[in-house]
Amino acid sequence: MHKIVSTLVLSALAGSLALAYPAHAATGKTPAATVKEAPLRAHLAFLSSDAVEGRGTGQRGGELTVTYLETQAAAIGLKPANGASFRQPVKIAGVRSLPEKSNIGLFAGGQPLPAQFGADWVWGPGDARAEHALDAELVFVGYGISAPDEGWDDLKGLDAKGKVLVMMVNDPAPTAQEPKRFNGAGLTYYGRWTYKLEEAARQGAAGVLLIHTDASASYGWSVVQNSWAAAERFQLAEGKLGTGLQGWMTDATAKKLFAAAGQDLDQLRAAAESKDFKPVALNARVKGEARAAVRMLDEFNVAGVVPGTDPKLKDEVVIYSAHWDHMGKQGDQGDTIFNGAVDNASGTAALLAMAQEAVRNPAKRSQMFLWVAAEEQGLLGSAAYAAKPLWPIEKTAANLNLDSLNFVGLSKDVNVQGSERTELGAIAAATAKKMGLQIAAAKPDLAGGYFRSDHFSFAKAGVPAFSVGAGHTWVKDVEANDAKQKAYRARYHQVSDEYDPNWDLSGMVQQAQFTLNLGRAVADAPAMPAWKAGDPFGKARTAAK
């Protein structure tokens, strides 16, 4: 009954919005695609309201959000991207480790090593299976990186089948002799923990355990605990799955384990900074049965298309994306709704406002507006799209992603970090100049920000992609706006990330307009943008052709 009532309510709302912001009548001249604040604000207010309950993955609020988006897409005039449907199914497994029903443990030198789940280590399945029986040798593989482009292979000569790989997080530090190795001070994707899990699966390993330090992970152990021990985790349930065992251990636990196995962890860490490092088998094992509660979910990406006008170029597409999900409802006392107004009702609403303008002012290439699911769970919706794209990857010109937009005020600049990896950088600079904007100064990507938003799923598939970020140089009220932006850090991923009707959305409209203008420039260009020579993600683009 709830589903029927919700659909009727949302359909009625869609109709009212469509009437409130109608398409312009034909006048003989196509009006400029100008993003309007009124529809953006209306969508933002609704998507971050208690009515959609924080847009949680696998929750009622997520279902309502998908219904709202597909209804709005139809009202705006987008064409369904998946045959007759705006929905693209995403098969997801919800996983919760059950240490109380498991007897898995660490053994070193033939003796059990005391290690408490949550406090000392965490683990869970990476393949959406509820039970695993293990008796596997531990092998230290340094950073666990296999990078031909860097001339680096931590796994040289290792047959990983049936073994659990122990890895450090991050990537090798630059040296005086090689100041630019692994992007110097910046982090490469080889340093991300997600890469480590993927590489272990590619090697055919039985499992992987990551060694946590605050410095290498850029966050404390409590973050790992909250994600792996205290909450349900989500992973894709089809396609390329992970190893049977995935997990982390604290630095203190790792040092005890290595010492009991007759090794010095710090000495091995030092050795792993060299290209000559080779895997070290430890006199240690993981033994026992690991159990988890697993539930299968059907989530959905939502996608609509504005067909291109050029007879040839319309077969190619520019994709604008934003993740519709947030953290939903949690707990049973007090405020239980994580509304996610900035993250990412802002990007979701902006795409709707942008699509409304694109429909009445189409470009030479087609344009897709894609709202992806389960970003907060590890970019799952965008990864599912990249694995089974609704438009051929080799004919996808670019992906421009929006996540957590500017709610503070009008800015003098726009952040396009990551665009410099491709010809999108030059197009972005030209677009900014036409709008009287400056490009925000680039900073070393110390925490690997490029690899943490949905555009990265496209980049891995070879599509030039980046997230258009908010500016930080304000047109007016500089001190007050700096304070507003700084204050948001305390609301990030908290129940207090709520919409305020007093927000000045001029900066949000500006950011959406820049993104639409940039996409239009790409959509009307004679050729699709290319990756810069030597960029590792450019190889996937070449392979796709």
C-alpha positions in Angstrom: 0.0 0.0 0.0 2.8 2.4 0.8 4.3 1.9 -2.6 1.1 2.7 -4.4 0.4 5.7 -2.3 3.9 7.0 -2.6 3.9 6.6 -6.4 0.7 8.6 -6.7 1.9 11.3 -4.5 5.2 11.6 -6.3 3.5 11.5 -9.7 1.3 14.4 -8.6 4.3 16.3 -7.4 6.1 15.7 -10.7 3.1 17.1 -12.5 3.0 20.2 -10.3 6.7 20.9 -10.8 6.4 20.4 -14.6 3.6 23.0 -14.6 5.5 25.3 -12.4 8.6 25.2 -14.7 7.3 24.6 -18.2 9.4 24.2 -21.3 9.6 27.5 -23.3 7.3 27.8 -26.3 8.9 27.6 -29.7 9.9 31.1 -30.8 12.1 30.3 -33.8 15.2 30.6 -31.8 16.4 28.1 -29.2 16.9 29.9 -25.8 20.2 29.4 -24.0 20.3 26.6 -21.5 20.2 28.6 -18.3 19.9 26.6 -15.1 17.1 28.0 -12.9 17.3 28.3 -9.1 13.6 27.6 -8.5 13.4 24.0 -9.7 16.8 23.2 -8.2 15.7 24.5 -4.8 12.4 22.6 -5.0 14.1 19.3 -5.8 16.7 19.9 -3.1 14.1 20.7 -0.5 12.1 17.5 -1.3 15.1 15.1 -1.7 16.6 16.2 1.6 13.3 16.2 3.5 12.2 13.6 6.1 9.7 12.3 3.6 12.4 10.3 1.7 14.1 9.2 5.0 17.7 9.9 4.0 17.6 8.0 0.7 19.1 4.9 2.3 20.4 1.9 0.3 18.0 -1.0 0.7 15.5 1.2 2.6 12.0 2.6 1.8 13.5 6.1 1.4 15.7 4.8 -1.4 12.7 3.3 -3.2 10.8 6.6 -2.9 13.8 8.5 -4.3 14.1 6.3 -7.3 10.4 6.7 -8.0 10.7 10.5 -7.7 13.7 10.6 -10.0 12.1 8.5 -12.8 8.9 10.5 -12.5 10.7 13.8 -12.7 12.8 12.5 -15.7 9.7 11.7 -17.6 8.0 15.0 -16.7 11.1 17.0 -17.8 11.1 15.2 -21.2 14.1 12.9 -20.9 14.0 9.7 -22.9 14.5 6.4 -21.0 18.1 5.2 -21.2 17.4 1.5 -20.6 14.9 0.6 -23.4 11.5 1.7 -22.1 12.7 2.2 -18.6 14.6 4.9 -16.7 15.8 2.2 -14.2 19.0 0.2 -14.4 19.0 -2.7 -11.9 22.0 -2.9 -9.5 22.3 -6.2 -7.7 23.8 -5.6 -4.2 24.6 -7.8 -1.3 24.2 -6.5 2.3 26.8 -8.1 4.5 27.2 -8.1 8.3 29.9 -10.2 9.9 28.8 -12.5 12.7 31.9 -13.0 15.0 29.7 -14.5 17.7 28.9 -17.4 15.3 32.4 -17.7 13.9 35.6 -19.3 15.2 38.1 -17.8 12.8 41.4 -16.8 14.3 45.1 -15.9 13.7 47.8 -18.3 14.4 51.6 -17.6 14.4 54.4 -20.1 15.1 51.7 -22.8 15.5 50.1 -20.9 18.4 46.8 -18.9 18.5 47.3 -15.1 18.6 44.7 -13.4 20.8 42.8 -10.9 18.5 39.4 -9.5 19.3 37.0 -8.7 16.5 36.5 -5.0 16.3 39.2 -3.9 18.7 42.2 -5.7 17.0 40.9 -6.8 13.6 37.8 -6.9 11.4 36.9 -9.2 8.6 34.0 -10.2 6.3 33.3 -11.9 3.0 34.1 -10.1 -0.3 32.2 -12.5 -2.5 28.7 -12.2 -0.9 28.8 -15.7 0.5 27.6 -16.3 4.1 30.1 -19.0 5.1 33.8 -19.6 4.6 36.1 -22.3 6.0 39.7 -21.3 6.0 43.1 -22.7 6.7 45.4 -20.4 4.7 49.0 -19.3 4.9 49.7 -15.6 5.4 52.1 -13.9 3.0 53.4 -10.4 3.4 53.3 -8.7 0.0 54.4 -5.2 0.9 52.1 -2.6 -0.7 50.5 -5.4 -2.8 51.0 -3.4 -6.0 51.4 -4.8 -9.5 52.1 -1.7 -11.6 53.8 -2.2 -15.0 53.6 1.5 -15.7 55.7 2.2 -12.6 58.0 -0.8 -13.2 56.8 -2.2 -9.9 55.6 -5.7 -8.8 55.3 -6.6 -5.2 53.8 -10.0 -6.1 56.7 -11.2 -8.3 56.9 -15.0 -8.4 54.0 -15.6 -6.0 51.3 -18.1 -6.6 48.6 -16.5 -4.4 46.0 -19.2 -4.8 44.8 -20.4 -1.4 46.8 -17.8 0.5 45.8 -14.7 2.5 47.8 -11.7 1.4 48.9 -9.2 4.1 49.3 -5.6 2.7 50.2 -2.1 3.7 47.9 0.8 2.7 49.1 3.7 0.5 51.9 3.4 -2.1 55.7 3.7 -2.1 57.1 7.1 -1.1 59.1 9.2 -3.5 62.8 9.2 -3.2 65.6 11.7 -4.1 66.4 9.5 -7.0 62.8 9.1 -8.0 60.9 12.1 -6.8 57.9 11.5 -9.1 57.4 7.8 -8.5 53.8 7.0 -7.8 52.8 10.6 -8.3 55.3 12.0 -5.7 53.5 13.4 -2.7 50.1 12.7 -4.2 48.3 9.3 -3.9 47.8 7.0 -6.8 45.0 4.5 -7.1 47.6 1.8 -6.3 47.6 3.3 -2.8 43.8 3.0 -2.2 42.6 0.1 -0.1 40.0 -0.6 -2.7 42.8 -1.4 -5.2 44.4 -3.7 -2.7 41.2 -5.8 -2.4 40.8 -5.8 -6.2 44.4 -6.9 -6.8 44.1 -9.8 -4.2 41.1 -11.1 -6.2 42.9 -10.7 -9.5 45.8 -12.8 -8.0 43.3 -15.6 -7.0 44.1 -15.2 -3.3 41.8 -16.7 -0.7 41.8 -13.4 1.2 43.5 -10.2 2.1 44.2 -8.4 5.4 45.3 -4.7 5.3 47.5 -3.2 8.0 46.0 0.0 9.3 47.9 3.0 10.5 46.3 6.5 10.9 49.0 8.0 8.7 48.7 5.6 5.8 44.9 5.4 5.8 44.4 9.1 6.6 41.8 8.2 9.3 41.7 6.5 12.7 40.9 2.9 13.5 37.4 3.9 14.6 36.5 4.6 11.0 37.4 1.0 10.1 35.5 -0.3 13.1 32.3 1.7 12.2 32.3 0.5 8.6 33.3 -3.2 9.2 32.3 -4.1 12.7 29.3 -2.0 13.7 27.4 -1.7 10.4 26.1 -3.6 7.4 28.4 -3.3 4.5 27.3 -3.4 0.9 29.0 -4.9 -2.2 28.1 -5.8 -5.7 26.5 -9.2 -5.9 27.3 -10.0 -9.5 30.2 -9.5 -11.9 33.8 -9.5 -10.6 33.5 -10.3 -6.9 36.2 -10.1 -4.2 38.1 -12.7 -2.2 36.4 -14.9 0.3 38.0 -13.0 3.2 38.6 -9.3 3.4 39.7 -7.4 6.5 41.9 -5.1 8.4 44.2 -5.4 11.4 45.6 -2.7 13.7 49.2 -1.8 13.5 49.7 -3.2 17.0 48.1 -6.5 16.1 50.2 -6.8 12.9 53.4 -6.2 14.9 52.5 -8.9 17.4 51.6 -11.3 14.6 54.8 -10.7 12.7 56.9 -11.0 15.8 55.2 -14.3 16.7 55.9 -15.5 13.2 59.6 -14.7 13.6 59.6 -11.5 11.5 60.1 -7.8 12.2 57.3 -5.8 10.6 59.3 -2.5 10.5 62.2 -4.1 8.7 59.8 -5.7 6.1 58.1 -2.3 5.7 61.5 -0.7 4.9 62.3 -3.5 2.4 58.9 -3.0 0.7 60.0 0.5 -0.3 62.3 -1.0 -3.0 61.4 -2.4 -6.4 63.5 -5.5 -5.5 61.1 -6.5 -2.7 59.7 -10.1 -2.9 56.8 -11.6 -1.1 57.6 -13.0 2.4 55.8 -16.2 3.5 55.0 -15.8 7.2 55.0 -18.7 9.7 51.3 -17.7 10.3 47.9 -18.8 9.2 44.2 -17.8 9.3 42.1 -20.8 10.5 38.5 -21.4 11.2 35.0 -20.7 10.0 33.9 -17.1 9.2 30.1 -16.5 9.0 28.1 -13.5 8.0 24.5 -12.5 7.5 24.0 -11.8 3.8 20.9 -10.3 2.1 20.4 -9.6 -1.6 19.0 -6.3 -2.7 17.7 -4.8 -5.9 18.7 -1.2 -6.2 18.5 1.0 -9.2 20.5 3.6 -11.1 18.2 6.1 -12.9 19.1 7.3 -16.4 17.5 9.6 -19.0 18.8 10.8 -22.3 18.6 14.0 -24.4 19.2 12.7 -28.0 21.8 14.5 -30.0 21.0 16.6 -33.1 23.9 15.7 -35.3 23.3 12.7 -37.6 26.7 11.1 -36.8 27.7 12.6 -33.4 24.3 11.7 -31.8 25.7 8.1 -31.5 28.2 9.4 -28.9 27.2 10.7 -25.4 28.3 13.0 -22.6 27.2 11.7 -19.2 26.4 13.9 -16.2 26.2 11.9 -12.9 25.4 12.3 -9.3 24.7 9.8 -6.6 21.1 9.8 -5.2 21.8 7.8 -2.0 22.8 8.8 1.5 22.8 7.0 4.8 19.1 6.6 5.3 17.6 5.9 8.7 19.8 4.6 11.5 19.1 3.9 15.2 15.8 4.1 17.0 16.2 7.1 19.3 16.3 10.9 18.6 16.8 12.1 15.1 17.3 8.9 13.1 17.3 10.4 9.6 20.5 11.3 7.8 19.0 13.7 5.4 22.1 14.3 3.3 21.1 17.7 2.0 24.6 18.7 0.7 25.8 15.1 0.3 24.2 14.5 -2.2 20.7 15.9 -2.5 22.5 18.9 -3.9 24.0 17.1 -6.9 20.9 15.0 -7.4 18.7 18.2 -7.6 21.2 20.0 -9.8 21.1 17.2 -12.4 17.3 17.5 -12.6 17.5 21.3 -13.1 20.3 20.8 -15.7 18.3 18.2 -17.5 15.3 20.5 -17.8 17.4 23.0 -19.7 19.2 20.4 -21.8 15.9 19.0 -23.1 14.9 22.3 -24.6 18.4 23.0 -25.9 19.9 19.7 -27.2 23.5 19.4 -28.3 25.1 17.6 -31.3 26.1 14.6 -29.2 23.5 12.9 -27.0 23.5 13.8 -23.3 22.7 11.3 -20.5 21.7 12.3 -17.0 22.6 9.5 -14.6 21.6 9.2 -11.0 23.6 6.4 -9.5 22.9 4.2 -6.4 25.0 3.2 -3.4 27.9 5.6 -3.7 28.2 5.8 0.0 28.7 2.0 0.0 31.7 2.1 -2.3 30.7 3.6 -5.7 28.6 0.5 -6.3 26.0 2.1 -8.6 28.6 3.7 -10.9 30.7 0.6 -10.9 27.6 -1.4 -11.9 27.0 1.0 -14.7 30.6 0.8 -16.0 30.4 -2.9 -16.0 27.1 -3.0 -18.0 26.9 0.4 -19.6 23.6 1.6 -21.1 25.7 3.4 -23.8 28.8 1.9 -25.4 31.9 2.9 -23.3 33.9 3.5 -26.5 31.2 6.1 -27.6 31.1 7.8 -24.2 32.9 11.1 -24.6 33.1 12.2 -21.0 31.6 11.9 -17.5 31.1 15.0 -15.4 30.2 14.2 -11.8 28.6 16.3 -9.1 28.9 15.5 -5.4 28.2 17.9 -2.5 27.6 21.2 -4.2 28.2 24.8 -3.1 25.5 25.9 -0.7 27.4 28.9 0.6 27.3 31.6 -2.1 28.5 32.9 -5.4 32.2 32.2 -6.0 34.9 33.5 -8.3 36.4 30.1 -9.0 35.5 26.5 -9.8 37.4 23.3 -8.8 38.3 21.0 -11.7 41.0 18.9 -10.1 41.4 15.7 -12.0 40.5 17.3 -15.4 44.2 17.9 -16.1 44.6 14.2 -16.7 42.7 14.6 -20.0 41.8 17.2 -22.6 38.9 18.1 -20.4 41.3 20.3 -18.5 41.7 22.7 -21.4 38.0 22.6 -22.2 37.2 23.4 -18.6 39.6 26.3 -18.6 38.0 27.8 -21.7 34.5 27.3 -20.2 35.4 29.0 -17.0 36.9 31.9 -18.9 33.7 32.5 -20.8 31.8 32.6 -17.5 34.3 34.9 -15.9 35.5 32.2 -13.5 38.9 31.3 -12.4 40.2 27.7 -12.1 40.9 26.9 -8.4 44.6 26.2 -7.8 45.4 22.5 -7.9 46.7 20.8 -4.7 48.6 17.5 -4.3 46.0 14.8 -4.0 47.3 13.5 -0.7 44.2 11.5 0.3 43.4 10.1 -3.2 40.3 12.2 -3.7 40.2 11.5 -7.4 39.5 7.9 -6.6 36.7 8.4 -4.2 33.8 9.7 -6.3 31.6 8.2 -8.9 33.5 9.6 -11.9 36.3 7.2 -11.0 34.2 4.2 -12.1 34.2 5.8 -15.6 37.9 6.7 -15.5 38.8 3.0 -14.7 36.8 2.1 -17.8 38.7 4.6 -19.9 36.2 7.5 -20.1 37.7 10.9 -19.4 36.0 11.9 -16.2 36.2 14.1 -13.1 34.0 15.7 -10.5 33.3 19.4 -10.8 34.0 20.8 -7.3 32.8 23.9 -5.6 34.9 27.1 -5.6 36.3 28.6 -2.4 36.9 32.3 -3.3 33.7 34.1 -2.5 32.3 37.1 -4.4 31.1 38.7 -1.2 30.8 38.0 2.6 34.2 36.2 2.6 34.6 35.7 6.3 30.9 34.6 6.8 31.1 32.2 3.9 34.4 30.8 5.0 32.8 30.1 8.4 29.7 28.4 6.7 31.9 26.2 4.7 34.1 25.3 7.6 31.1 24.6 9.8 29.8 22.0 7.3 32.7 19.7 8.2 31.0 18.9 11.5 27.7 18.1 9.7 29.3 15.8 7.1 27.6 12.4 7.3 25.7 13.5 10.4 21.9 13.9 10.9 22.5 17.6 10.9 23.2 17.8 7.1 19.8 19.2 6.6 18.4 21.7 4.1 18.0 25.3 5.2 15.5 27.4 3.2 17.7 30.4 3.9 20.6 29.1 1.9 21.9 31.3 -0.9 21.9 28.9 -3.8 23.5 31.2 -6.3 26.8 29.3 -6.0 25.0 26.0 -6.5 23.3 27.3 -9.6 26.7 28.6 -10.8 28.3 25.2 -10.3 25.5 23.4 -12.1 25.6 25.9 -15.0 29.4 25.5 -15.4 29.0 21.7 -15.5 26.2 22.0 -18.1 28.2 24.5 -20.2 31.3 22.2 -20.0 29.3 19.2 -21.0 27.8 21.2 -23.9 31.2 22.2 -25.1 32.3 18.5 -25.1 29.0 17.5 -26.8 29.5 20.0 -29.6 33.2 19.5 -30.2 34.4 17.8 -33.4 36.1 15.0 -31.5 35.8 13.3 -28.1 38.4 14.4 -25.5 41.5 12.1 -25.0 43.6 11.2 -22.0 47.0 12.8 -21.7 49.9 10.6 -22.9 51.1 8.2 -20.2 48.0 8.3 -18.0 47.3 4.7 -16.8 43.6 5.1 -17.4 44.1 6.0 -21.0 45.0 2.4 -21.7 41.5 1.3 -21.0 40.2 3.8 -23.5 42.6 2.5 -26.2 41.5 -1.1 -25.4 37.8 -0.2 -25.7 38.1 1.1 -29.2 
